[in-house]
């Protein structure tokens, strides 16, 4: 299946056009991803903080977005 390139603003405009049920479904999908990330971070907090410390990063001072990027980068690093 081909991929269509769209930017964040286009997605947000499309979300505004969804029916109320469509908006609820989109929210459930977005929140589900955040809940999985929160569970991953909470389960592995000590290990994540150790990795951050070795990189000179204070995990507690990171924003949620910075934490998400950091965890994603760690998960995708070669072993």
Secondary structure as UniProt FT lines:
FT   HELIX           8..16
FT   HELIX           20..43
FT   HELIX           45..54
FT   TURN            55..56
FT   HELIX           59..61
FT   HELIX           64..75
//
